[in-house]
Amino acid sequence: MGCSRQTSRNRALSSVSTLVLCFVLCISEPSNVKSSPVFACDVSGNPSLAGFGFCITGLKAEARVTDLVGRLTLEEKIGFLVSQANGVSRLGIPAYSWWSEALHGVSNQGGGVKFSDQVPGATSFPQVILTAASFNESLIQAIGKAVSTEARAMYNVGLAGLTFWSPNVNIFRDPRWGRGQETPGEDPTLTSKYAVAYVKGLQETDGGDPNRLKVAACCKHYTAYDVDNWKDVHRFTFNAVVNQQDMDDTFQPPFKSCVVDANVASVMCSYNQVNGKPTCADPDLLSGVIRRQWKLNGYIVSDCDSVEVVYKNQHYTKTPEEAVAKSILAGLDLDCGSFSGQHAMEAVKAGLVNESAIDKAISNNFATLMRLGFFDGDPKKQLYGDLGPKDVCSVENQELAREAARQGIVLLKNSAGSLPLSPSSIKTLAVIGPNANATVTMIGNYNGTPCKYTTPLQGLAATVSATYHPGCSNMACAEADLDSATALAASTDAVVLLMGTNLSIENEDLDRLDLNLPGKQQELVTQVAKAAKGPVVLAIMSGGGFDITFAKNDEKITSILWVGFPGEAGGLAIADVIFGRYNPGGKLPMTWYPQSYVEKVPMSNMNMRPDESTGYPGRTYRFYAGETVYAFGDGMSYTQFDHRLIRAPRLVSLRLDESHHCRSSECQSLDSIGPHCESAAEGGSEFEVQLNVRNAGDREGSHTVFLFTTPPAVHRSPIKHLLRFEKVRLGKNEEAVVKFKVNVCKDLSVVDEIGNRKIALGEHLLHVGSLKHSLNIRV
């Protein structure tokens, strides 16, 4: 996320380590030493605190925050502008580390989480890109809830914070991006739905009180951030040139959903500039959009060291003090790092920023901590106070990690129904490849210490006799041991090849240069398949996609699976799918392009739409019409699902009388474009699409029903766009009715070149599977 730049982070942590108090979040003693942590407003330990207004839980949060800010000196206030916040002992406030991570499990990256003998690890769920492939909102929310339970349990024993800088809701725009693995994929609808579900899972309390938070989530990295380190382009200095249409149509929707629909507690601004302005110093993006338009109830935090980057790397300001002042005045509340703490006082003295602006920033930070109960004393006496080490790595959470991996795994090829393998006919199995016995690779980045690992080899060997050979000495696979690998393949009944990448190939600050399997992996796959006497299953473990056209067209490779980075239980899930204990239902959340695509498309070109004059092909399934290896939404099952349209209108008429919310002085009618609809999300004509979905196969399975639309070809609208999706699970010959509500103004509008959303009049084509239904909209 934005807490990157690891060496700089470590320097920031070490520079303040002498100031950090022993308390609930940052225990300074060795992990095996028991101590009494200090909590803010711990009246039982210090009765005098009862007289402070900010410690009175019966007061409204706003009054408590005002009281607290009023008691602080300017120097103390500045200490609360940074991620390693100093304590104020005279007010009974301990130090606080804001930086904790929970991308797909409680992580010890950052200063807020420590593992110890008491809690040696936490449940490591699949990396985000694989969970997104499940297209299952309830699963995503369940994972968020499990992660927040483990986080609260660790907080109660002094091992974790309450503010978690997750999820990553950037669009996976380019297949080479090393951090694409952290995202829900390339589609704004899926990414928005994932964001809302995960944020609610993290934040919502069992009582449902919107003024309380279980933990505080953070949507990052705002905005148009999806280049890390590609050739001579680096995120610290990259200026993302983004037109307003792409901004409002593609990059902003997930962040808007986070704030408006999920009530997220925080948004993190990114390293890059957008159209010449650093995102963390852009008042239009921060105060204008996040605060005024979307009404953020929480705080805005920088990516780690971003304020320093504004001055040091981007040279956007002449002095450090200017960088601090500009970021605070733009709407930044918290600096991940120490830069603002070092230079804010001089910025105030120089008249670049006044104390009231600092008051406003720290008030947003304190208000979030109030909602978390940080100022309510001993957490063991609060909601969730009964949680502890017993609630981390529970059997239920570990089983959920296995289920999430199973639901995400995507079956891309299965010639002649070669999968699932039958243990009764497959007595010996060759398990070959650099990821065949993977552990750490399975959990991707922003990881913690898992409860335990089950590798692919262990999972497969638990069912049949399996023999392992790595094939390559490492993931780069500069040399492949073809002789040993092919000999093993020729001597067994079936072969499973575990290929792909790890964090040495795709990672934060490391983008790929091509879409080929690393080194000699392709040669290894081809030669093993040629030598094999039985079925050959190719499983790709990765964050991004590959050009595996060679395998797709190789008749000897009977099946292909994409298993993402499947988390701590990845080996169990892979074996469950391969041996048919689980029927795969995952769908690709991103396009798999041929290598030729990236040879002509620079990562630095942010345009989503194609440009015929230059030959630029456009990006993602929404705008790219060229050749693909596998398409967004691809994914097979061991059974067959049929769709039948039950109900959908052929004509929708909008009556725009004076009271209609789309009717104003701004309404326009251009060609086949209807009224400009600024309030598109607030209402408009609705209709329902009903489908009958039937499992026509011979085994139970889960299926994602996608509702796409192709709007009229106006304002360079998308080729098609995902409106809704629904996950259903059906037994043999079972059927169900799936209903989608469609809001004309919100769902069937398009964004024009200057960012206005308008109702597209004329013919829309609705797609569900192979079904196509024509719908006409008129005013």
N, C-alpha and C positions, 0 to 999 in steps of 0.2 A: 504494500500500500504505500501510503505515503508514509512511511516511517522507514524509509529506505536509507541508503547511504550508511551502511552498517558501521564503518570505521568512525564516521563523524558522530553517530549516535553514541558509540562506546565512549568517545571523548567527552560528549556532553554528560553522559551518566557519571563518568569518573570525576568530572570537574565539580559535581555537586554532591559527591558521595559523603563528604565530611559533614554536609548540612542535613542529611537525611536522618530523621529520628527513627528509633525503633517503634514501629506501630503496626497497625493492622495490615498495611499494604507492603511495607518495606522492612522486613525483619533483618536486623544487622547481625544478630548472633548466628552461629552455625545452626543448620536446620535441626540438629538433634538436641538443641538447648531450648528448654521451655521458658517462656517469659510472658509477662502480662502485657499485652499490647495496649496502647493508649488510643482511645477513641475521642473524636470531637464531641464536645458537650457530654462528657462522661460525668454526670452529676454525682453518681455514687462514689466516684473517686475524688471528686473535687466539688463539694456542695456550693461553693461560691459561684460556679458557672450557672446555677439556676436563675441568677439575676440578670443574665444576658438575654436580650430579646431574641437573638438568633438561635438560642438553645430552647426556646419555648415552643414545643411542638404544636400547641394549640393555635398559635398565630398563623396567619396566611404566609405562604412562602415569600411573597413579595415584601412583606413587612420584616420578615426575618433577614432577608438579604440586605435590605436597606439598613437595618440595625448593624449587621456585621460590617458592611462597607464603611459605615460611619465611625467605627471603632478603630479602623486601620490607619496607620501612617502611610504616606506616599511610598516609602521604601517597602513597606509590607505589602502594599497593593501590587507593586511591580513584581514581587515574588510570586504572585498568583497569575501572572501572565504566561508562565512557562510550564512545561510538562512535568518537570520535577519541582513541584511547588514546595516552598519552604513552609515549615510550621510556624505558628505564632504561640509560643509557650504561655505567654501572659494571658492569652484568651483560651487556652486549653485546646488549641487546634494543632493536630499532628501534621507532619509533612505528608504530601500525597503525590503518588506517581500516577499521572493520568494515562500513561501509555500502556495499555494492555491489548492483546490481540485475541480474536476468536473467529477467524475466518471459516474454519471447519472443525472447531474444537478449541478448548482453552490452550493458548500458546504461551510459551515463556519467552517469546521475542518481545522486547520492550522491558521497561523497568518495573511493571506492575505485577508480574506473576513470577512466582518461584515454585519449583517442585522440590520436595524434600522427602525424608523418610516417612513423614506423616502422609503425604500425598505424592507418591513417586511419579504419577502420570495421570493423563486425562484421556477420555475417549477421543480418538482421532477419526473423524468421519471422512468420507471421500472428499477429495478436492472439489471445489465449487463446480467446475465445468462438468464433472460427471454427475453430481447430484442434479444439476440443471437438466441433464439429459433424461431424467425421470419425468419431467414435465408434470410434477406432482406437488401442488402447492401445500397440501396437508402434510406431506412428508417433509418438505422444507421447513415448515413452521415447527413440526415436531423436533427436528434437529436443533433449531434455534432454542426451543424450550429446554431440551436436554443440556445444551451447552450452557445456557444461563443458570440452570440448576447446579451444574458442576462449578461454575464460576462463583456463585453465591456460597456454595459449600466451602470453597477454598478461601473466599473472603472472610468467612466466619472464623477461620483458624489462622488468619494473618498471612495468607499466601497469594492473594489476588486482589486486584482492584475492582472497581465498579464501572469504569468507563472503558469500553472495548471498541477499538477502531476497526470495525467490520460492519457491513460487508463491502466488498469491492463491486461497484455497479457500473464500471466503465464498459463500453461496447467493445466486443472483440472484433475490431474492424479489420485488422490485418492478420493473416494466419501466422506470420513470423513473430508476433509479439510474445516475448518471454513470459509476460504476466497474464496472457489470455487464460491460463489455467485457473486464475483466481476469480474469473468473471463467470456470469451465467450464459455467456455466448454473444452472438452477433445481433440478436433481435431485440428491439426496444420493448416490445410487449412482454416477452419472456423475462427479460432482465428486470423490468418493472415489477412483474408478478413475483419473481424470486425475491426482490428487495423487500417488498411489503411483507411477504410471508416470513422471511428470516428476521426482519426487524421486529415484527410483532412477537415472534417466538422468543427473541432475546429480551424484549422490553416489557411485555404485558405481564402484570401481576395476576395472581389467581383471583383476586377480588375484582379485577377489571377497572381499578381506579385510574383514570388518565393522568391524575396528578402524582402518581407514584410510578416508579420504574423498578423492575427487577434488576436489570443492568441497563446501562445506557449504550445504545448502538451508535454507529457513525457510518454514514454513506460516503464513500470516497471513490475516485479522486476527482474533484470538481474543478475543471471539466475538460472535455475533448482531450483526455490524456490516454494515449495508447501507443507511445513510442518511448522506449527506454534507452537503448544503446544499439543503434543500427548504423553500421559503417561510420560516417563522420557526424551522425546526428545523435545528440544526447539530450535526455529529458531536462537537464538543468538549464540548457540554453535553447531548447527547441521552441520556436514560435509556431504554434498551430494556427494556420490560416484557414478559418472556417467561415463559410457563408452562413447567413442567418437562417436559410431554409434547412440546411443540414443541422445546424445547432438546435433548432426547435423541433425538427422532425426525427432526429436520431440521437444526439448526444445528451440533451437535457431531460427527456421524458423519465428515465429511471430516477434521476435525482428529484424531480418534481414528485414522483410517486412516493419516494422515501419521506419527503417532508409533508406533503398534503394528505396522502392516504395512510401512511404508517406512523406519522407523528414522530419521526426519528429525532433523537436527542442531539444529534450533531451531524455536521457536514464538514468534510476535510477538503480544503482547496489543494490544488496540485502544483507540481514544480513548474510546469511549462507555462509559457505565455499563450494567450489566445488573442490573435489579431493585434499583436504588439504590446499587450499589457499582461504583466504577471497575474495569474488568477488570484493570488493571495494579496494583491494590492489593487484590485479592480473594484471600485465601489459599485459599479453597475451590476456586476456578477454577485457580489456578496450582499451589501446592504440593499441594493435594488431588487434583485431577483429572489434570493433566498429569504431575506427578512421581510421586505415589503410585499412582494407578489405572493410568495408561498407561505409566509407567516411562520417561519421556523420558531419552534418553542424549544430553545436549547442554545448551544454554543457552536461557533465556527472555529475549527482548528486548522493549523497549517500542516502540510506534509513536513516531515522532519527536516529541519534546517532550511525550509523554504524561504523564510524571511531573510536569512543570511544569503541564500542563493540570489535573491532579488538584487542585493548589493554586490556580492562577491563574484558571481558567475554571469549574471545578466547585465550588470552595470546599469541597472535601471535608475539607480539613485547615485548621487555623488558621495554620500556618507552613510555609515551604518545607521545613524540617528534618523535620517530621512526614510530609510527602508522600514524601520520600526514604526515611525509615525504614519507613513502612507498606508501600511498594512492595518494598523489599528483604526485609522480614520475610514478605511475602506469597509470595515466591518469585522476584521479578524479579532477573535476573543482570546485565543490561546496559541502560543508558539510551541510547536513540538521542537524542543531544543532549548538553548540557553541564550540565544542572540538577543531577544527582546529584553530579557532580564539584565543583560549587560549594558544595553544602550538606551533604554527607555527613560532613565533619569535625565540623561543629557539631552534627550529629545524634548523633554518637558522644560528644562532650563533654557533651551534654545527657542522655545515658543513654537516648536513644530507640532506639538500635540498638547492638549491641556489635560488636567487631572480628571475632569469630568468624563472624557473619552475613555480613560483607563477605568474609571468607576463603572461605566457602562459595560465594558468588556468583562471585567471580573464578576459583575452582577450576573451576567449570563452563565458564567462558569459556576458560580455559587448556587444559582437557581437549579441547575442540573443536579448538583450534589444534594440539594435539599430534597428533590424528588426521589433520590436514591436512598435517603435516610442516613446519609453520612454524618449529618449534624444532629442525629437523634440518639447518640450514645451507643452503648454496647449493642452490636448487631444481633447477639444471641437473645436479646430481649425484644427483637423486632420480628416483623413478618420474615419468614425463611430462616429465623434464628435456630431452628432445629436441624438445619442442614449441616453436614460435616463430611469428613473423609469417607464415611460409608456410602455417600451419595455420588461419589466420583468413581468412574469405571464400574458402575453397576451392571449387573447382568442384562438388565433391560436396555441400557444405553449401548452396550457392546453388540447386542442383537440388532438394535436399530442401525448401527454402523454397517453391519452385514447386509441388512435389508436395503439400506440406501445404495450400497454398491451394486447389489443385484438389480435394483430398479433402474440404475443408470446405465449398466452395460448395454452396448449397442451391437446387435448382430447385423453385419453389413453384407455377408455372403454366406450362403449355405446350399451349395450345389448338391442336388439329389438327396436333400434331407440328411446330409452326413452327420449333422448334429441333431440331437444330443448323442454322445457316445454311450454305448451300452456296456456296463461293467461285465455283463455276462459274455460278451463277445470280444471285448478289448481286455486282454489279460496282462499285456505289458505296454507301457507307455514311455515314450521318450519326451523329456521336458527340456527343451533347448533354448538358449538365448541369454543375453546379458541381464534380462529382467526376470528370468525364470525363478530365481531365488531371492527376489527383491524384498527389502524391508523398508528402509528409509525412503527409497524411491516411491513407494506406494502412497505416501502421504503428501507429496508435493511440498510447496513452500508455505511460509507462515504457519508452521506446524509446531506442536508441542511434543512432549514425550508420550507416546501411546501407552495404553494399558498393557498391550502385548501385540506382537505381530503374528499373523499367519501368512506365510509366503505362498505364492502360486504353487511352488513345488510341494510344500507341506499340504496344501489343500487338495491337490490332485493325488498325491501319494496316499492320502487317507482313504481313497476309494479303490485304486488299483495299484499294482506294482509299478513304480516309476523310477526311471534312471535319468539322472541330471547331467547335462553338459552345458557350460556357459557359452560355448561357441566363440566368444570374444573375451579378451582379458578385461575390457572395460566398455563403457557405453559408446565411446568414440569409435571403437571397433576398427582400428587402423589395420589390424591383421585378424583373420578369422581362421580357426582351426577346422578347416573343412573336412579333412580326412576323418578325424574322430567323430565329428558331428554327423557326417553322412553314414558312417559305419553304424552308429547307434540307431539312426533313423531306419536303416535297412533291416535291423534286427528286432524291431518292435512292431506291435500291432497297429499303433497310431502314434502321431507326433503332435505335440503342442509346442509352438514357437512363441516365446515371449520376447518381443522386440520393442523398439521405441526409443524413449529418451529418459533422462533424469535431469536434475537441476544443473548439471554441468553443460547441458545442451540448451535448455530453455528455462529462464528464471528472471527474477527481478534484475534489472541492469544488464540483461543478456538476451538480446533478440536473435532469432535465427537468420541466416543468410539465404537458406533454401528450404525446400519442402521434401527433400530426399531423406530416406532413412540414413542415419549417420554411418560414415565409413563404409565398411564392407558388409553391413547388415543385409542389404538387398541380395548380394551374392550368396551369403550364408542361407538366407531363406530359399532362394531359388535352387541351390544345390541340394539342400536337405529335402525339399519337396520332390526333387527329381529322383533321389535315392530311396525315398520312403515307399514302403509296400502297402501301407494302409492310409486312412484319412489323415490329412494334414490341417491342423487348426493354427491360423496365424492370429495372435492376440497382440494388439498394439497398445502399449502402456505409455501414455503421453498426455500433455495438456492440449496441444494444438494438433491439427490434421497433417496428413502427409500425402504426397503423390505416390500411391501404391498401385498405380494402374497395372504394373507388372504382375502383382499378386491377384488383382481383380480378374485379370485375363488368363491366369495360369490355371489350367484344368487340374493340375496336381494339388493345388492349394484349394481344398474343398470348402473351407469356412474361414471367415475373417470376423474377428471381434475387436471393437475398440473398448478398452477397459479403463480409460482415463488414468488418473492416479487414484486408485480405489480405496485408500484408507487402510486402517489397521487390520481390517477383516477381509482385505482384498482377495487373498488366496482362497478363503472359504467361498466368497461370492463367485469367483471365476470357476471354481470346481462345481458349484451348484448349477451354474449355467451350462457348462460343458457336459455334465453328466445328466442333465435334464431334471434335476431336482427343482429347478426354477426356470420358468419359461421367460426368455428375455423380452423386454418391452421398451427399452430405451430408444430414444430418437436423437439424432445428431443436433446439437444446439448451434452448430457452425458449419459453414460450407468447407468441404475439402477440395481445394483447387489443384490443378495440374501445375507442375514446376514452371511451365511456360508463363503462367499468370504472374508470378512474382518477378520473373525476368524483365517484365515490361512495366511493372507498377512499383514505383518507389514508396517505401513506408511513409515518407514525409508528405505525400500528397493526401490531404485530408478529405478531399471531395468524395462524397458517397455516390453521386450520380455520374453516369458516363459522359464523355465528351467526344463526340464523333469527329470533331475537327482535329483532335490530337491522337485519336485511337485509344484514349483512356477508357478502360472497360467498365468502370464502376465497381462498387463493392457490395458484398453480401447478397443473399438471395433476393433482396428487395430491389436491387438495381443492376446486378450483374446477370447478363443473359447468356454468357459464354459457356464453354465446356467445363464440367466439373468431374471430379473423381467420385465423390459422393455429395449429395445435396443436403441442405438444411432440412431436418425432419425425416431423413432416411433412417430406417431401422426395421429389421424383420422380426418375425416371431416364429415359434414352432407350430403355431396354429394360424388360421385364416379368419380375418374379420371382414364382414360385409356391412356396408352402409346403405340405408334407404331413407330418402327425404320424406318426412311426414308433413311438415308444415313450414312454409316460408312465403312471404308475399312476393308478388311479381311487380307490384307498383306501390310506391310510398309517396303520398302527396303531403307536402308541408303547407299549412295555411299560416301565413305570416301576418296575423293581425297586429294591431298596435301593441298588444300586451305580450307578444312573443319575445323571448329573451334574445333572439337573434336579430331583432329588428331595432335598428338604431341609425344614427346619422352615418355610422361607419359601414353599414351594409352596402355591398356592391353586387353587381351582377355582370360578370365578364364572360362572354362566350357561354360555356356550359358550367360556369362556376356560379354558385348561388351566394347567399348572404355571407358576409364576413361574420364569424361567430366567435367572438372573444370569450363568451361564457359557455363554450362547447360542453364542458364537463358538467354543467349545472342542470341540463335537462334536454329537451328536444323530443321529437317523436321516437318512440321505441317500438320494436317489433321482436318477435321470437322466431328462432329457427329451431325446429325439432327434428331429430334424426333417430331412426331405429338402428342400433348397432347389434350385430349378431356374431357370436363366435361360431363359425362354420366348421371349425376343426375338431380334432379328437382329444384336445387337452385344454385345461384351464389356462388362461393367460390374461395379462393386462394390456390395455391398448390406449393410446393417446389419440383423441379425436381433435383434429385441427380444423378451425374455421378461418380460412383465408379470404381476402377480398382483392380483386383487381379493380381499381377505380377507373373512371374515365381518364383518358390520356390528356390531362391538362396540368399545367404547372409542373411538368416533368415528374408526375406522380409515380409511386413505386410500381414495379411490374406486378407484384402482389405483396400483401401485407397480412401478418398474423393478427387476427382480431381476438380470438378466444381459443382456449384449449381445455380439454377435460379428460381426466384419467379414469378409465373404467376397468373393472376386473370382472371377467365373465367365465363361467364354467362351460364345459362342452355343451354346444347347442343352446346356450343361454343367450338371451337378448335383453337389451335395455334401451330406454329412451333417454337421449341426451338433449338438454335444452340450453340454447344460448340466447341471452337477451342482447339485442343490438341497439345502441343509441345512435340514431342517424347523425346527430350533430357532432358527437364525440368520436364515433367509430368510422363513419363513412365520409368524414371531411378530409381535406388535404391541406398541406402547408404550402403557401405560395413563396415566391422568391424573397420576399421581405419578412417572412415569418408569420404572416397572418394565416389563421386557420379558417378555411371556407368549406361550406357544404358543396360537394361535387355533384352537380346535377347531371342526369343522364344515366347510362347503363353501367351498373356495377355487376361484376361477376363473382358470385360466392363459390368457394371451393371447399369441399369436404372429401378428402380422399380423391377418388376418380369422379365424384359427383360435381357437376357444375350447374349453378342455378343463376339465371339472369334476373336482376332486380333493377327497376327503373325508378329514379328519384326525380320528382318534379315539384315545382312551387306553384 
